[in-house]
Amino acid sequence: MKNMPIPVALLLAAALLLLQPLATALDPQEEAVLAAPEPPAVPTGFTDDKQLMLAAAGGLLTLLDINGEIPVPDSVEMIPDVEYGRVGDRPLLLDLYLPKNLDKPAPGLLFIHGGGWKNGGKKDYKYYCVRFAARGYVVVSISYRLIGEAVFPACVQDAKCAVRWMRANAEKYTIDPNRIAAIGGSAGGHLSMMLGYSAGVPELEGNGGHAEFSSAVNAVVDLYGPVDITLPEHRGNPTVLGFFGGKTYDEIPDQYKLASPWFHLDPKDPPTLILHGTIDTTVPVSQSDILFEKLKELKVPVTYDRLDGYPHTMDIAKEVNLRCQWFMLRFFEEHFKTKAEK
């Protein structure tokens, strides 16, 4: 896991004028793509970040303005800043996206933002949230304590508290407590995997609230998240060191293992969808490769879309984002449909 390279940062800056305004409703053409039996064709990839940057500057890529105003469809009610837990005097907040007129419990989707555990917020995944809520999912997007405020295991404990909140409020918000998925990218992917694979580990539960409910999730969607941060190439990374308050692997090896999804894997883990680009220089695709092989070995249901020629945060490209949505929808349909719905 590496810090974001300069070319990717330049790419995002160079592409600001090329960002696509977001539609006020679900686009019929996009809906047709998502309804197709096969995933959208893999967009032509790139050999490195520099080539991708030039393509974006030349208008050959369509980038989504996820930091702009993202309208909420009329079919969805958004409730911002809901307190899902409290640590001391510190409230933990989420944004809730409710499909209107639900007549039966629906699957709950928990989105967890990335940002190296030190940046980002709950609005980062609003683009995904409104789209899945419009399709009938109850969606929450959380903020959690970043490492400038509290180091590991605080962020894991907060995410687990959010799952418990969803179960505690399942009846109120029409959530099916047996169909909850964790979805996240980068650091959020890491936290989603921790929710999926470390159920029942007492020191990761925290004291944010709702202790009488389970923090286990029923499915995991991991977008380019780090799987094993004990590997030598990751131990000295400044982001990883910051995650542990500056403590090195040699000082606290057990904590590095505790924080790595890899060391929690077992055959009882929930179905997992992995999405990763092959030219990711922040979290190498090899992290997802080993996860995929291990889950297969354990006979855990797993789907892996390995996108050739795309970097970290690849789903900011509209074409890649649509492909990711397609895989998520099929994944949820496969694992969350009830017998009656099938």
C-alpha positions as CSV (number, residue, x, y, z in Angstrom):
1,M,0.0,0.0,0.0
2,K,1.5,3.3,-1.1
3,N,0.7,7.0,-0.9
4,M,-1.2,8.3,-3.9
5,P,1.4,9.0,-6.7
6,I,1.7,12.4,-8.2
7,P,0.5,11.5,-11.6
8,V,-2.9,10.4,-10.2
9,A,-3.2,13.6,-8.3
10,L,-2.4,15.5,-11.4
11,L,-4.9,13.5,-13.3
12,L,-7.7,14.5,-10.9
13,A,-6.6,18.2,-11.1
14,A,-6.3,18.2,-14.9
15,A,-9.7,16.6,-15.3
16,L,-11.7,19.1,-13.2
17,L,-13.2,20.8,-16.3
18,L,-14.1,17.4,-17.8
19,L,-16.3,16.2,-14.9
20,Q,-19.7,15.1,-16.0
21,P,-22.7,16.8,-14.2
22,L,-24.8,14.3,-12.4
23,A,-28.3,13.6,-13.5
24,T,-31.4,14.4,-11.4
25,A,-32.8,10.9,-12.0
26,L,-31.5,7.5,-13.1
27,D,-30.5,7.7,-16.7
28,P,-32.5,5.3,-19.0
29,Q,-29.4,4.4,-21.0
30,E,-27.5,3.6,-17.9
31,E,-30.4,1.6,-16.6
32,A,-30.4,-0.4,-19.8
33,V,-26.7,-1.2,-19.4
34,L,-27.3,-2.3,-15.8
35,A,-30.2,-4.5,-16.8
36,A,-28.2,-6.3,-19.4
37,P,-27.4,-10.0,-18.8
38,E,-23.6,-9.3,-19.3
39,P,-21.4,-6.7,-17.7
40,P,-20.5,-3.6,-19.6
41,A,-17.4,-4.2,-21.7
42,V,-14.2,-3.4,-19.9
43,P,-13.1,0.1,-21.0
44,T,-9.8,0.3,-22.8
45,G,-7.2,0.4,-20.0
46,F,-3.9,2.1,-19.7
47,T,-0.3,1.0,-19.2
48,D,0.4,3.5,-16.5
49,D,-0.9,6.6,-14.6
50,K,0.8,9.0,-17.1
51,Q,-1.1,7.6,-20.1
52,L,-4.4,7.7,-18.1
53,M,-3.7,11.3,-17.2
54,L,-3.2,12.3,-20.8
55,A,-6.4,10.5,-21.8
56,A,-8.4,12.4,-19.2
57,A,-6.9,15.7,-20.2
58,G,-7.8,14.9,-23.8
59,G,-11.4,14.2,-22.9
60,L,-11.2,10.4,-23.7
61,L,-12.4,9.5,-20.2
62,T,-15.7,10.6,-18.6
63,L,-15.1,11.4,-14.9
64,L,-17.9,11.7,-12.4
65,D,-18.1,14.9,-10.2
66,I,-18.7,13.0,-7.0
67,N,-17.8,16.1,-5.0
68,G,-20.5,18.2,-6.7
69,E,-24.2,18.5,-6.0
70,I,-25.7,15.0,-6.3
71,P,-29.5,15.1,-6.5
72,V,-31.6,12.7,-4.5
73,P,-34.4,11.1,-6.6
74,D,-38.0,11.7,-5.6
75,S,-38.3,8.0,-4.8
76,V,-35.7,8.3,-2.0
77,E,-35.7,10.2,1.3
78,M,-32.3,11.2,2.6
79,I,-31.9,11.8,6.4
80,P,-28.5,13.3,7.1
81,D,-26.5,13.3,10.3
82,V,-28.2,10.4,12.1
83,E,-26.4,9.5,15.3
84,Y,-25.5,5.8,15.1
85,G,-23.3,5.6,18.2
86,R,-21.4,7.7,20.7
87,V,-17.9,7.3,22.2
88,G,-17.7,9.5,25.3
89,D,-19.1,12.8,24.2
90,R,-18.3,12.1,20.5
91,P,-21.3,11.4,18.3
92,L,-20.8,9.0,15.4
93,L,-22.9,10.1,12.4
94,L,-24.3,8.5,9.2
95,D,-26.5,9.6,6.3
96,L,-29.5,7.4,5.7
97,Y,-31.1,6.9,2.2
98,L,-34.6,5.4,2.5
99,P,-36.6,4.1,-0.5
100,K,-40.1,5.6,-0.1
101,N,-43.1,3.3,0.3
102,L,-41.3,0.1,1.3
103,D,-43.9,-2.6,2.1
104,K,-41.5,-5.2,3.4
105,P,-38.0,-5.4,4.9
106,A,-35.2,-4.7,2.4
107,P,-31.5,-5.5,2.3
108,G,-29.3,-2.9,4.1
109,L,-26.2,-1.5,2.4
110,L,-23.5,0.1,4.6
111,F,-21.1,2.2,2.6
112,I,-17.7,3.1,4.2
113,H,-15.6,5.8,2.6
114,G,-11.9,5.6,1.9
115,G,-9.1,8.1,2.4
116,G,-6.2,6.3,4.0
117,W,-8.1,6.2,7.3
118,K,-7.2,9.9,7.6
119,N,-9.4,11.7,5.1
120,G,-12.9,11.5,3.6
121,G,-16.4,11.6,4.9
122,K,-19.9,10.0,4.6
123,K,-20.9,12.1,1.5
124,D,-18.1,10.5,-0.5
125,Y,-20.3,7.6,-1.6
126,K,-23.5,9.6,-2.2
127,Y,-23.4,8.8,-5.9
128,Y,-23.7,5.1,-5.1
129,C,-26.1,5.6,-2.2
130,V,-28.8,7.4,-4.2
131,R,-28.6,4.8,-7.0
132,F,-29.0,1.8,-4.8
133,A,-31.7,3.4,-2.6
134,A,-33.6,4.2,-5.8
135,R,-33.5,0.4,-6.5
136,G,-35.1,-0.5,-3.2
137,Y,-32.1,-0.9,-0.8
138,V,-32.0,0.8,2.5
139,V,-28.6,2.5,2.4
140,V,-26.4,4.2,5.0
141,S,-23.1,5.9,4.6
142,I,-21.0,6.5,7.7
143,S,-18.4,8.8,9.0
144,Y,-15.9,7.2,11.5
145,R,-13.1,8.4,13.7
146,L,-10.1,9.2,11.5
147,I,-6.5,8.5,12.7
148,G,-5.9,12.2,13.4
149,E,-8.5,11.7,16.2
150,A,-8.1,8.0,17.2
151,V,-5.9,5.2,15.8
152,F,-6.6,1.6,15.3
153,P,-8.9,-0.1,16.3
154,A,-11.2,3.0,16.6
155,C,-12.4,3.0,12.9
156,V,-13.1,-0.7,13.0
157,Q,-15.1,-0.3,16.2
158,D,-17.1,2.5,14.7
159,A,-18.0,0.5,11.6
160,K,-19.1,-2.4,13.7
161,C,-21.2,0.0,15.8
162,A,-22.9,1.1,12.6
163,V,-23.9,-2.5,11.8
164,R,-25.3,-2.9,15.3
165,W,-27.3,0.3,14.8
166,M,-28.8,-1.0,11.6
167,R,-30.0,-4.1,13.4
168,A,-31.2,-2.1,16.4
169,N,-33.3,0.1,14.0
170,A,-34.2,-2.6,11.5
171,E,-38.0,-2.4,12.2
172,K,-38.0,1.4,12.3
173,Y,-36.3,1.7,8.9
174,T,-37.6,-1.5,7.2
175,I,-34.1,-3.2,7.1
176,D,-33.8,-6.9,6.9
177,P,-31.3,-7.7,9.7
178,N,-30.3,-10.9,7.9
179,R,-29.3,-9.1,4.7
180,I,-26.7,-6.5,5.5
181,A,-23.7,-5.8,3.2
182,A,-20.6,-3.7,3.8
183,I,-19.2,-1.8,0.8
184,G,-16.1,0.3,0.7
185,G,-13.1,1.4,-1.4
186,S,-9.5,1.6,-0.3
187,A,-9.5,2.1,3.5
188,G,-13.3,1.6,3.3
189,G,-12.7,-1.7,1.5
190,H,-10.4,-2.7,4.4
191,L,-13.0,-1.8,6.9
192,S,-15.7,-3.6,4.9
193,M,-13.5,-6.8,5.0
194,M,-12.9,-6.4,8.7
195,L,-16.7,-6.3,9.2
196,G,-17.1,-9.4,7.1
197,Y,-14.2,-11.5,8.5
198,S,-13.6,-10.5,12.1
199,A,-17.0,-11.1,13.6
200,G,-16.9,-12.0,17.2
201,V,-13.5,-10.5,18.0
202,P,-14.2,-8.7,21.4
203,E,-11.4,-6.1,21.2
204,L,-12.8,-4.9,17.8
205,E,-16.3,-4.3,19.0
206,G,-15.8,-1.1,20.9
207,N,-18.3,0.6,23.2
208,G,-20.2,2.9,20.8
209,G,-23.6,1.4,21.7
210,H,-26.2,-1.3,20.8
211,A,-24.0,-4.1,22.3
212,E,-26.9,-6.5,22.4
213,F,-26.9,-6.7,18.6
214,S,-24.5,-8.5,16.2
215,S,-22.0,-6.6,14.2
216,A,-21.6,-9.4,11.6
217,V,-22.4,-8.6,8.0
218,N,-23.9,-11.0,5.4
219,A,-21.9,-9.9,2.4
220,V,-18.8,-7.9,1.6
221,V,-17.9,-5.6,-1.4
222,D,-14.2,-4.7,-1.4
223,L,-13.0,-2.1,-3.9
224,Y,-9.2,-2.1,-4.0
225,G,-8.8,-2.4,-0.2
226,P,-5.6,-3.6,1.6
227,V,-5.9,-7.2,2.8
228,D,-2.6,-7.9,4.6
229,I,-0.7,-4.9,6.0
230,T,1.9,-7.1,7.7
231,L,3.8,-7.7,4.4
232,P,7.3,-6.2,4.4
233,E,6.4,-3.8,1.5
234,H,3.6,-2.2,3.5
235,R,5.0,-2.1,7.1
236,G,7.0,1.1,6.6
237,N,4.4,3.0,4.7
238,P,3.6,6.4,6.4
239,T,-0.1,5.8,6.0
240,V,0.1,2.4,7.7
241,L,2.4,3.7,10.4
242,G,-0.1,6.5,11.0
243,F,-2.9,3.9,11.3
244,F,-1.0,2.5,14.3
245,G,-0.1,5.8,15.9
246,G,3.5,5.6,14.6
247,K,4.1,2.1,16.0
248,T,6.1,-0.2,13.7
249,Y,5.4,-3.8,12.9
250,D,8.4,-4.9,15.0
251,E,6.9,-3.0,18.0
252,I,3.3,-4.3,17.8
253,P,3.2,-7.3,15.3
254,D,0.0,-8.7,16.9
255,Q,-1.8,-5.4,16.3
256,Y,-0.8,-5.4,12.6
257,K,-2.2,-8.9,12.3
258,L,-5.4,-8.0,14.2
259,A,-5.9,-5.1,11.7
260,S,-5.3,-7.3,8.6
261,P,-8.4,-9.0,7.1
262,W,-6.1,-11.8,5.9
263,F,-5.6,-13.2,9.4
264,H,-9.4,-13.4,10.1
265,L,-10.3,-15.4,7.1
266,D,-12.2,-18.7,7.6
267,P,-14.7,-20.9,5.8
268,K,-17.7,-19.2,7.6
269,D,-17.0,-15.8,6.1
270,P,-19.7,-14.1,4.0
271,P,-19.9,-14.0,0.2
272,T,-17.4,-11.4,-1.2
273,L,-17.2,-9.3,-4.3
274,I,-13.7,-7.9,-5.2
275,L,-13.2,-5.1,-7.6
276,H,-9.6,-3.9,-8.4
277,G,-7.5,-2.3,-11.2
278,T,-4.2,-3.8,-12.3
279,I,-2.2,-0.5,-12.4
280,D,-3.1,0.5,-8.8
281,T,0.1,1.9,-7.3
282,T,-1.6,2.7,-3.9
283,V,-3.0,-0.7,-3.0
284,P,-1.3,-3.3,-5.4
285,V,-3.7,-5.6,-7.2
286,S,-1.7,-8.5,-5.7
287,Q,-3.6,-7.8,-2.5
288,S,-6.9,-8.7,-4.1
289,D,-5.3,-11.6,-6.0
290,I,-4.3,-13.4,-2.8
291,L,-7.7,-12.7,-1.2
292,F,-9.5,-14.2,-4.2
293,E,-7.4,-17.4,-4.1
294,K,-7.7,-17.8,-0.3
295,L,-11.5,-17.3,-0.4
296,K,-11.7,-19.9,-3.2
297,E,-9.6,-22.3,-1.1
298,L,-11.9,-21.8,1.9
299,K,-14.9,-22.3,-0.4
300,V,-16.3,-18.9,0.5
301,P,-18.5,-17.6,-2.4
302,V,-16.4,-15.0,-4.2
303,T,-16.6,-12.9,-7.4
304,Y,-13.6,-11.0,-8.7
305,D,-13.5,-8.4,-11.4
306,R,-9.9,-7.6,-12.2
307,L,-9.9,-4.5,-14.5
308,D,-6.9,-4.3,-16.7
309,G,-5.2,-0.9,-17.0
310,Y,-7.0,1.0,-14.3
311,P,-5.6,2.6,-11.1
312,H,-6.8,3.3,-7.6
313,T,-10.2,4.9,-7.3
314,M,-10.9,3.6,-10.8
315,D,-14.6,4.0,-10.3
316,I,-14.5,7.7,-10.7
317,A,-14.5,7.0,-14.4
318,K,-18.1,6.7,-15.4
319,E,-17.6,3.6,-17.6
320,V,-15.8,1.8,-14.8
321,N,-18.4,3.0,-12.2
322,L,-21.2,1.5,-14.3
323,R,-19.4,-1.8,-14.5
324,C,-18.8,-1.8,-10.7
325,Q,-22.6,-1.1,-10.2
326,W,-23.4,-4.0,-12.5
327,F,-21.3,-6.4,-10.5
328,M,-22.7,-5.1,-7.2
329,L,-26.3,-5.5,-8.4
330,R,-25.8,-9.0,-9.6
331,F,-23.9,-9.9,-6.4
332,F,-26.8,-8.6,-4.2
333,E,-29.4,-10.3,-6.3
334,E,-27.6,-13.6,-6.1
335,H,-27.0,-13.5,-2.3
336,F,-29.8,-11.4,-1.0
337,K,-32.9,-12.6,-2.8
338,T,-35.3,-14.6,-0.6
339,K,-36.8,-17.9,-1.7
340,A,-40.0,-16.1,-2.5
341,E,-38.2,-13.5,-4.6
342,K,-36.4,-16.2,-6.5
